[in-house]
Amino acid sequence: MVVSASILNLQPHALRIGDNNLNRLPEEQRNRLELVVVLGVDPKKVSAHALNANRYNAHWELVYRNDPPPPLTHIDGPRALLAELP
């Protein structure tokens, strides 16, 4: 999972958070998250339910997508997400 670091006042690139390591963020930073986007993760490792903001007493929007259906592959996940936008 990748979380935008800019809203955390960290370095201006993505902060990689895997296997539900949102717990490793200090509560103050976690509460500042507005959007968490998860693409191509194995649902057995990190489920959408596990990343629900209510579990952290936070208020982020969660966009959770598994890999797109064939013939697309894992690498096409970001493009498939963008194709959903109006």
Secondary structure, 3 states (H helix, E strand, C coil): CEEECHHHCCCCCEEECCCCHHHHCCHHHHCCCCEEEEECCCCCCCCCHHHCHHHHCCCCEEEEECCCCCCCCHHHHHHHHHHCCC
